[in-house]
Amino acid sequence: MISFKDCSLKFYFRYGGGLKESADLEESAEANTFGSILHESLEALYTPFVNRNITTNDIKELKNNSTNC
């Protein structure tokens, strides 16, 4: 619960989103690694909005939730 109180978005990505830290670290992100990270992030961000229009209120809510960290 402490990690949820610190940052609910980090909590979601770690426990709810199923993302785990990699044991292998790269000094600099290769193009395919960056692409994979970007793709998975955008998919997680936009999946709740599939088959519906995104409103300005949706964007404001996403922005407010992301600044809690």
Secondary structure in CASP SS format (residue, H / E / C, confidence):
PFRMAT SS
TARGET T0000
AUTHOR 0000-0000-0000
METHOD secondary structure of the structure
MODEL  1
M C 1.00
I H 1.00
S H 1.00
F H 1.00
K H 1.00
D H 1.00
C C 1.00
S H 1.00
L H 1.00
K H 1.00
F H 1.00
Y H 1.00
F H 1.00
R H 1.00
Y H 1.00
G H 1.00
G C 1.00
G C 1.00
L C 1.00
K C 1.00
E C 1.00
S C 1.00
A C 1.00
D C 1.00
L C 1.00
E C 1.00
E C 1.00
S C 1.00
A C 1.00
E C 1.00
A H 1.00
N H 1.00
T H 1.00
F H 1.00
G H 1.00
S H 1.00
I H 1.00
L H 1.00
H H 1.00
E H 1.00
S H 1.00
L H 1.00
E H 1.00
A H 1.00
L H 1.00
Y H 1.00
T H 1.00
P H 1.00
F H 1.00
V C 1.00
N C 1.00
R C 1.00
N C 1.00
I C 1.00
T C 1.00
T H 1.00
N H 1.00
D H 1.00
I H 1.00
K H 1.00
E H 1.00
L H 1.00
K H 1.00
N H 1.00
N H 1.00
S H 1.00
T C 1.00
N C 1.00
C C 1.00
END
